[in-house]
Amino acid sequence: MRFLTLVFTIFIGLNLPAQSTQGLVTYVTFDKPDCAVADEAGDPDINIYTNGDTLCECGVQDSARYFDGDDDWFYLFGQRVEETFTTIDFSLSFYFKPTSGSATSQALFSKKTDCNNNMAFAIRFNPASRILNVELVENSAISGSISKTLPYSCWYHVVVVRKGQVTTLYVNNEELGKTNAPGSLRVNLTNSEPLTVGSSDCNLDEDFKGLMDEIRLYSRALNIDEVDDLYLAPDQILTGIKSTGVNDTTILIGGAAPIVLAPNCAIAYSWSPTTNVSAPDQPEPTLTPSESTTYLLTMTDKDDCKSYDSIRVNVVDPSTISCNDILLPSGFTPNDDGLNDQFGISNPFATGELLAFEIFDRWGNIVFQTTDRLEKWDATYKGQPVDPGVFLYKIHYRCEGNEGVVSGSVTVLR
């Protein structure tokens, strides 16, 4: 049995170790004991004040902090925080999960005095309408604000990037909005207020009720690749993952597609259809369809929030594959469980002459190379396991006297 996928798939970053620390002002994970609010970036200038009870729940990565919506918040302050909200570029990345159906906007982040709309920064969310508002206002003439209705989701990953006069909003790895401040000027957000998380001095906003996780503030503008790197794809199927559309994977007739999920907080799982699913109520069953089939997964957490994802398993007759059809997995899990532990050509006997098979890390280092069609990569480099992430490959081959090249990417999942 072989786990295969076609090589045209484009992949997104998954919890990469390359998540940049350049310009990182503060990083709050809530992964310390009792979900303590602490700066993981290690800047002694960052000060934190917490109000309310600290409650831990399942997060997108380890623990998340629960905000009860009743005077439960914390704030960050210090010289570097103040400098970040002046006229320099900055990026704010965080995850949140609302647990309230309130029709009033709730404050996620705020750096403003009362309800004053001068020198004001705020991010608010209305759970009933799912409208997210990002507010950057210097004065009545200079601003750069965005309001967008978010698609249904349990967890949202939000990244706000201010680069020059342009502010861009990314949600769940997609650009949802962009605005230009008048006069090609950065919006000056200088004020004496701390950056408050989960509340606001403005009484028009409710305190946030829900979960937050993985808060990062940068004193520079992240590029699109860095935004991708910060996306952990919570509540999604990782097998065959790509940036758009339904996940796809390909197996030969009689083969199997093992499923790998991203981090999730579900307590119940349901696969549909159930035919040829080894365990329809389990998170990571093995799929063995006899014909091409699209499977839907429903994940339900303790708050009865439902997440949905799907994967299409394409079934291929090996007799129809030519030596130009070189098949490789979209990802693999080198965890020594005997299943999908190595990466290589999935149909080596149908492949023509292999001239070179090379795998590269994101810095261009060759981590694996061979001319043997049967040899596979075990996710090590110089004898050491590589970190999880996306790697590029290039295959040079000769088929029926003609040379060809196949290139793509593979995700190492641990």
C-alpha positions as CSV (number, residue, x, y, z in Angstrom):
1,M,0.0,0.0,0.0
2,R,1.2,3.4,-0.8
3,F,0.2,7.0,0.2
4,L,0.5,9.2,-2.9
5,T,-0.3,12.6,-4.1
6,L,0.1,14.5,-7.4
7,V,3.0,16.9,-7.6
8,F,1.1,20.1,-8.5
9,T,0.0,20.7,-5.0
10,I,1.2,23.9,-3.3
11,F,1.5,23.9,0.4
12,I,1.3,26.4,3.2
13,G,3.6,26.7,6.2
14,L,2.8,24.7,9.3
15,N,4.3,25.6,12.6
16,L,7.7,26.2,11.1
17,P,10.8,26.7,13.3
18,A,11.6,29.6,10.9
19,Q,8.8,31.7,12.4
20,S,10.8,34.9,12.4
21,T,12.1,36.5,15.6
22,Q,13.5,39.5,13.7
23,G,11.8,42.6,15.1
24,L,9.8,40.5,17.6
25,V,8.8,42.9,20.4
26,T,6.7,40.5,22.5
27,Y,5.5,36.9,22.3
28,V,2.8,35.6,24.7
29,T,2.0,31.8,24.4
30,F,0.1,31.1,27.6
31,D,2.0,27.8,27.8
32,K,3.6,28.4,31.2
33,P,2.0,26.7,34.2
34,D,-1.5,28.0,35.0
35,C,-1.5,29.9,31.6
36,A,0.7,32.7,33.2
37,V,0.9,35.7,31.0
38,A,4.6,36.1,30.2
39,D,6.8,37.6,27.5
40,E,8.5,34.7,25.7
41,A,10.7,37.1,23.6
42,G,12.8,37.8,26.6
43,D,12.8,41.6,26.5
44,P,13.3,43.0,30.0
45,D,11.7,46.2,28.9
46,I,8.3,44.5,28.4
47,N,6.0,44.9,31.5
48,I,2.8,43.0,32.0
49,Y,-0.2,43.7,34.3
50,T,-3.0,41.2,34.6
51,N,-6.5,41.7,35.9
52,G,-9.0,38.9,36.7
53,D,-8.7,35.2,37.0
54,T,-6.3,33.2,34.8
55,L,-8.1,30.2,33.3
56,C,-6.5,27.7,31.0
57,E,-8.1,25.8,28.1
58,C,-7.1,23.9,25.0
59,G,-5.4,26.2,22.5
60,V,-4.2,26.1,19.0
61,Q,-0.8,25.1,20.4
62,D,-0.8,23.8,23.9
63,S,-2.8,26.1,26.2
64,A,-4.9,29.2,25.6
65,R,-6.1,31.8,28.0
66,Y,-9.8,32.1,28.7
67,F,-11.3,35.6,29.1
68,D,-14.6,35.6,30.9
69,G,-15.9,38.9,29.5
70,D,-16.2,40.5,33.0
71,D,-13.3,42.8,33.7
72,D,-10.8,40.0,32.7
73,W,-7.8,41.4,30.8
74,F,-4.1,42.2,30.8
75,Y,-1.9,44.8,29.3
76,L,1.6,45.2,27.9
77,F,3.7,48.3,28.2
78,G,7.3,49.5,27.9
79,Q,9.4,51.6,25.6
80,R,9.5,49.1,22.8
81,V,5.7,48.7,22.8
82,E,5.4,52.5,22.7
83,E,7.9,52.8,19.9
84,T,6.1,50.2,17.8
85,F,2.9,52.2,17.7
86,T,4.5,55.5,16.6
87,T,5.2,55.9,12.9
88,I,7.2,52.7,12.2
89,D,5.9,49.6,10.5
90,F,4.5,46.9,12.7
91,S,2.7,43.6,12.7
92,L,0.3,42.0,15.3
93,S,-0.5,38.3,15.0
94,F,-2.8,36.4,17.3
95,Y,-5.4,33.6,17.5
96,F,-8.9,34.0,19.1
97,K,-12.0,32.0,19.6
98,P,-15.2,33.8,20.6
99,T,-17.5,31.9,23.0
100,S,-20.2,34.6,23.3
101,G,-23.2,35.3,21.0
102,S,-23.3,39.0,22.0
103,A,-24.5,41.5,19.5
104,T,-22.1,44.2,21.0
105,S,-18.6,44.6,19.8
106,Q,-16.0,43.1,22.1
107,A,-12.5,44.5,22.6
108,L,-9.7,42.2,21.5
109,F,-6.9,44.8,21.6
110,S,-6.9,48.5,22.5
111,K,-4.4,51.3,22.7
112,K,-6.5,54.4,23.1
113,T,-7.7,56.8,25.7
114,D,-11.4,56.2,26.6
115,C,-13.4,56.5,23.4
116,N,-11.1,59.2,21.9
117,N,-10.5,58.6,18.3
118,N,-7.2,60.5,18.1
119,M,-4.0,58.5,18.2
120,A,-6.1,55.4,18.6
121,F,-5.5,51.7,17.8
122,A,-8.1,49.0,18.4
123,I,-9.2,45.6,17.2
124,R,-12.8,44.6,18.1
125,F,-15.1,41.8,17.1
126,N,-18.9,41.4,17.1
127,P,-19.7,37.7,17.8
128,A,-23.3,38.0,16.5
129,S,-22.4,39.6,13.1
130,R,-18.8,38.2,13.0
131,I,-17.6,41.7,12.0
132,L,-13.9,42.3,12.8
133,N,-12.9,45.9,13.0
134,V,-9.3,47.1,12.9
135,E,-9.0,50.8,13.8
136,L,-5.9,53.0,13.2
137,V,-6.7,56.6,13.6
138,E,-4.4,59.6,14.0
139,N,-7.1,62.2,13.7
140,S,-10.2,62.9,11.6
141,A,-8.1,63.4,8.5
142,I,-5.6,60.5,8.8
143,S,-6.7,57.0,9.4
144,G,-6.4,53.5,8.0
145,S,-9.2,51.3,9.3
146,I,-10.7,48.0,8.1
147,S,-14.1,46.3,8.8
148,K,-14.7,42.8,7.5
149,T,-17.3,40.1,8.1
150,L,-15.4,36.9,8.9
151,P,-16.3,33.5,7.6
152,Y,-17.6,31.0,10.2
153,S,-14.8,29.4,12.2
154,C,-14.0,28.2,15.7
155,W,-10.5,29.6,15.8
156,Y,-9.4,32.7,13.9
157,H,-5.8,33.6,13.1
158,V,-5.6,37.4,12.7
159,V,-2.5,39.3,11.4
160,V,-2.6,43.1,11.0
161,V,0.4,44.4,9.1
162,R,1.1,48.2,8.8
163,K,3.6,48.9,6.1
164,G,4.0,52.6,5.4
165,Q,0.6,54.0,4.7
166,V,-0.9,50.6,3.9
167,T,-2.6,48.4,6.5
168,T,-3.4,44.8,5.5
169,L,-5.6,42.4,7.4
170,Y,-5.1,38.6,7.1
171,V,-7.5,36.1,8.6
172,N,-6.9,32.4,8.5
173,N,-4.1,32.8,6.0
174,E,-6.1,34.9,3.6
175,E,-5.9,38.6,2.8
176,L,-9.3,40.0,3.7
177,G,-8.8,43.7,3.5
178,K,-6.3,46.5,2.8
179,T,-6.5,50.3,3.3
180,N,-4.3,53.2,2.5
181,A,-4.0,56.2,4.8
182,P,-4.5,59.6,3.1
183,G,-1.4,61.5,2.0
184,S,0.8,58.4,1.8
185,L,1.6,58.7,5.5
186,R,1.9,56.2,8.3
187,V,-0.9,56.6,10.9
188,N,0.8,58.0,14.0
189,L,-0.6,56.0,17.0
190,T,1.5,57.6,19.7
191,N,-0.3,57.8,23.0
192,S,0.5,57.0,26.7
193,E,-1.9,54.1,27.0
194,P,-0.6,50.5,27.3
195,L,-1.6,47.8,24.8
196,T,-4.6,46.2,26.5
197,V,-5.7,42.7,25.6
198,G,-9.3,41.6,26.1
199,S,-10.7,45.0,27.1
200,S,-10.8,48.7,26.4
201,D,-11.2,52.0,28.2
202,C,-14.1,52.8,25.8
203,N,-17.4,51.8,27.4
204,L,-19.0,51.3,24.0
205,D,-17.1,48.0,23.8
206,E,-17.7,44.9,25.9
207,D,-14.8,42.9,27.4
208,F,-13.9,40.0,25.3
209,K,-15.4,36.6,26.1
210,G,-13.5,33.6,24.7
211,L,-10.0,32.3,24.1
212,M,-6.7,33.8,22.9
213,D,-3.5,32.2,22.0
214,E,-0.1,32.9,20.3
215,I,0.1,36.7,20.5
216,R,3.1,38.2,18.6
217,L,3.9,41.9,18.1
218,Y,6.6,42.9,15.6
219,S,8.3,46.3,15.1
220,R,8.3,45.7,11.3
221,A,6.0,44.5,8.5
222,L,5.8,40.8,8.0
223,N,5.8,39.6,4.4
224,I,3.3,37.1,3.0
225,D,5.6,34.1,3.6
226,E,6.1,35.0,7.2
227,V,2.3,35.4,7.7
228,D,2.0,31.9,6.2
229,D,4.6,30.5,8.6
230,L,2.6,31.8,11.6
231,Y,-0.6,29.9,10.5
232,L,-1.0,26.6,12.4
233,A,-4.0,25.5,10.4
234,P,-6.1,24.6,13.5
235,D,-9.0,22.3,13.0
236,Q,-7.9,21.2,9.6
237,I,-6.8,18.0,7.8
238,L,-3.1,18.2,7.0
239,T,-3.0,15.3,4.6
240,G,-2.7,16.8,1.2
241,I,-3.0,20.3,2.5
242,K,-2.7,23.2,0.0
243,S,-3.4,26.9,0.2
244,T,-6.7,26.9,-1.6
245,G,-9.5,24.5,-2.4
246,V,-10.3,21.0,-1.2
247,N,-7.3,19.0,0.1
248,D,-6.3,16.2,-2.4
249,T,-4.3,13.1,-2.1
250,T,-3.9,10.2,-4.5
251,I,-3.6,6.4,-3.9
252,L,-3.2,3.4,-6.2
253,I,-6.1,0.9,-6.4
254,G,-5.9,-1.1,-3.2
255,G,-3.9,1.5,-1.4
256,A,-4.6,3.6,1.7
257,A,-4.5,7.2,2.7
258,P,-3.6,7.7,6.4
259,I,-5.0,10.9,7.9
260,V,-3.1,13.5,9.9
261,L,-4.9,16.4,11.6
262,A,-3.6,19.8,12.7
263,P,-3.8,20.8,16.4
264,N,-7.5,20.8,17.5
265,C,-9.6,20.9,20.6
266,A,-12.3,18.6,19.4
267,I,-13.9,16.0,21.6
268,A,-16.0,14.4,18.9
269,Y,-15.3,13.5,15.3
270,S,-17.5,12.4,12.4
271,W,-16.4,11.3,8.9
272,S,-18.8,11.2,6.0
273,P,-19.3,9.0,4.1
274,T,-18.3,6.2,6.4
275,T,-17.6,3.7,3.7
276,N,-14.0,2.5,3.6
277,V,-13.1,4.6,6.7
278,S,-11.3,2.5,9.3
279,A,-12.9,4.4,12.3
280,P,-15.5,7.0,11.3
281,D,-15.7,8.5,14.8
282,Q,-11.9,8.9,15.3
283,P,-9.7,11.9,14.4
284,E,-7.1,10.1,12.2
285,P,-8.5,7.0,10.5
286,T,-7.2,5.3,7.4
287,L,-9.2,5.9,4.2
288,T,-9.2,3.0,1.6
289,P,-11.8,4.0,-1.1
290,S,-12.1,1.8,-4.1
291,E,-12.9,4.8,-6.3
292,S,-12.2,8.5,-6.0
293,T,-14.1,9.9,-3.0
294,T,-14.5,13.2,-1.2
295,Y,-14.7,12.8,2.6
296,L,-16.0,15.4,5.0
297,L,-14.8,15.7,8.6
298,T,-16.9,17.4,11.3
299,M,-15.0,18.2,14.6
300,T,-17.0,19.3,17.7
301,D,-15.4,20.9,20.7
302,K,-16.7,21.2,24.3
303,D,-18.4,24.5,23.5
304,D,-20.3,22.7,20.7
305,C,-18.4,24.7,18.1
306,K,-18.2,22.7,14.9
307,S,-15.3,22.8,12.5
308,Y,-15.4,21.3,9.0
309,D,-12.8,20.2,6.5
310,S,-12.7,17.9,3.6
311,I,-10.2,15.8,1.6
312,R,-10.6,14.2,-1.8
313,V,-8.9,10.8,-2.2
314,N,-8.2,10.2,-5.9
315,V,-7.8,6.5,-6.8
316,V,-5.5,5.7,-9.7
317,D,-5.1,2.5,-11.8
318,P,-1.3,1.9,-11.9
319,S,-1.6,0.4,-15.4
320,T,-2.5,3.9,-16.7
321,I,0.6,5.6,-15.3
322,S,3.4,6.5,-17.7
323,C,7.0,7.1,-16.9
324,N,6.3,10.8,-17.0
325,D,3.8,10.5,-14.1
326,I,6.1,10.6,-11.1
327,L,4.0,10.5,-7.9
328,L,5.2,11.6,-4.5
329,P,3.5,12.1,-1.1
330,S,2.3,15.6,-0.1
331,G,3.6,15.0,3.5
332,F,4.9,12.3,5.8
333,T,5.2,11.6,9.5
334,P,8.7,10.3,10.5
335,N,7.6,9.1,13.9
336,D,8.7,5.4,13.5
337,D,5.2,4.1,13.7
338,G,5.7,2.1,10.5
339,L,3.3,4.2,8.5
340,N,4.3,7.0,6.1
341,D,7.7,7.4,7.9
342,Q,9.8,8.2,4.8
343,F,9.5,10.3,1.6
344,G,10.3,9.2,-1.8
345,I,8.9,8.3,-5.3
346,S,5.7,6.3,-4.7
347,N,5.7,4.6,-8.1
348,P,9.4,3.9,-8.6
349,F,9.0,0.9,-11.0
350,A,6.9,3.0,-13.4
351,T,9.5,5.8,-13.3
352,G,12.1,6.0,-16.1
353,E,15.8,6.6,-15.5
354,L,16.3,8.8,-12.4
355,L,19.1,11.3,-13.1
356,A,18.8,13.2,-9.8
357,F,16.4,13.5,-6.8
358,E,17.2,16.4,-4.5
359,I,15.4,17.9,-1.5
360,F,16.1,21.4,-0.2
361,D,15.4,23.3,3.0
362,R,14.1,26.8,2.9
363,W,17.6,28.2,2.9
364,G,18.6,26.2,-0.2
365,N,20.6,23.5,1.6
366,I,20.5,20.1,0.0
367,V,19.2,17.8,2.8
368,F,18.9,14.7,0.6
369,Q,20.0,13.5,-2.8
370,T,20.1,10.3,-4.7
371,T,20.0,8.6,-8.1
372,D,18.3,5.5,-6.8
373,R,14.6,5.3,-7.5
374,L,14.0,3.2,-4.5
375,E,15.8,5.3,-1.9
376,K,13.7,7.4,0.4
377,W,14.4,10.4,2.8
378,D,14.0,9.8,6.5
379,A,13.7,13.5,7.4
380,T,17.2,13.8,8.7
381,Y,20.0,16.2,7.7
382,K,23.6,15.4,8.6
383,G,22.4,12.7,10.9
384,Q,19.9,14.9,12.8
385,P,16.1,15.0,12.5
386,V,14.9,18.1,10.7
387,D,12.3,20.3,12.3
388,P,8.7,20.1,10.9
389,G,8.0,22.3,8.0
390,V,7.9,22.6,4.2
391,F,10.8,21.3,2.0
392,L,11.3,21.6,-1.7
393,Y,12.2,18.8,-4.1
394,K,13.4,18.6,-7.7
395,I,13.6,15.4,-9.8
396,H,15.5,15.1,-13.1
397,Y,14.6,12.0,-15.0
398,R,14.7,10.4,-18.5
399,C,11.5,8.9,-20.0
400,E,11.5,7.2,-23.4
401,G,14.7,9.0,-24.3
402,N,13.4,12.5,-23.3
403,E,14.6,14.3,-20.1
404,G,12.2,16.0,-17.8
405,V,12.0,17.8,-14.5
406,V,9.4,17.5,-11.7
407,S,9.5,19.9,-8.7
408,G,7.3,20.6,-5.7
409,S,7.2,20.6,-2.0
410,V,6.6,18.2,0.9
411,T,5.6,18.8,4.5
412,V,7.4,17.1,7.3
413,L,4.8,16.5,10.1
414,R,5.9,15.4,13.6
